[in-house]
Amino acid sequence: MANHPVTPDGRYFVVKGRLWRCTNPDLDAATRQHWVNQLMNARRQVKQAKQSQDATALKAARSHVHKAKVALGERGPVWWNDDMPDFNRYLVKNTPYANWYIALSPELKSD
């Protein structure tokens, strides 16, 4: 999320005009680090599977990426409990965050 604007409620960061869900801030540091490590390992497995053109390994590695992202709260059920919908992967201009994003100074935007 470095150098990417984060929505005022801390739920998303913006990259190229698209919202991406942030990690669940309620995770304790050890749990968060465990899943970040798992995610990085899985991403390396994806890279290796692509390089070796191993479709079976690629499918398994992508499954591990997904599992880690769900555990971090970046995918799957939302980690907030106020019944607000999930806008993960939406263009920010098509969400309730549009006016906030428009109001950001140009150097803060990630477009």
HELIX and SHEET records of a PDB file:
HELIX    1   1 ALA A   29  SER A   52  1                                  24    
HELIX    2   2 ALA A   55  LEU A   72  1                                  18    
HELIX    3   3 VAL A   92  ASN A   94  5                                   3    
HELIX    4   4 ALA A   98  ALA A  103  1                                   6    
HELIX    5   5 PRO A  106  LEU A  108  5                                   3    
SHEET    1   A 2 TYR A  12  VAL A  15  0                                        
SHEET    2   A 2 ARG A  18  ARG A  21 -1                                        
END                                                                             
